[in-house]
Each structure stands twice: as structure tokens, then as C-alpha cells.
Amino acid sequence: MAATPKGAQKVRVDYNIDKQVHDDFVRACQAKGYAPQIVAERVFRKFVETGQM
């Protein structure tokens, strides 16, 4: 039997962020219909690939 590849693993990220900045970010994501964790993942990925935001 062939092994099936595992799905993407998730990691909980724990950072201290100013509450007002966090709340503004979550509100902006909700207004655009995006999930905040998806936006953060894409920013992380873009930074790793290009070295800039």
C-alpha cells in the first residue's frame, strides 16, 4: 500500500501585538471577507520568498 502525503501542518504563532493594531487588522480582514490567519500566512510566505513585505 502506498503512503498518502500528510496535509499541511499548522503552528500556533504567539506574538505580543498592540491590541488596537490587532483589532484594526481583524476588522479590516472582516470588512474584506478574508480570514486573518490566511492574510498572515500569505504575508509570512511573501516575506520568506522575497525578503520584503
C-alpha positions in Angstrom: 0.0 0.0 0.0 1.3 3.5 -0.9 1.6 6.0 1.8 -0.5 9.2 1.4 1.2 12.5 1.9 0.4 14.3 5.1 -1.6 17.6 4.9 -0.1 20.9 5.8 0.8 21.2 9.4 -0.3 24.2 11.4 1.7 26.1 14.0 0.3 28.4 16.6 2.1 31.8 16.4 2.3 33.7 19.7 3.4 37.3 19.4 2.7 40.3 21.6 0.8 42.8 19.4 -0.7 46.1 20.4 -4.4 45.4 21.0 -5.6 48.4 18.9 -3.4 47.2 15.9 -4.8 43.7 16.2 -8.4 44.8 16.5 -7.9 47.1 13.4 -6.4 44.2 11.5 -9.2 41.8 12.3 -11.8 44.5 11.4 -10.1 45.2 8.1 -10.0 41.4 7.3 -13.7 41.0 8.1 -14.6 44.0 6.0 -12.8 42.5 3.0 -14.1 39.0 3.7 -10.7 37.5 4.5 -9.7 35.2 7.4 -6.9 36.9 9.4 -4.8 33.8 9.6 -4.8 33.4 5.8 -3.7 37.0 5.4 -0.9 36.4 8.0 0.2 33.2 6.2 0.5 35.0 2.9 2.5 37.9 4.4 4.8 35.3 6.0 5.2 33.4 2.7 5.9 36.6 0.7 8.5 37.7 3.2 10.3 34.4 3.1 10.2 34.4 -0.8 11.2 38.0 -1.4 12.8 39.2 1.8 10.5 42.2 1.9 6.9 43.0 2.8 
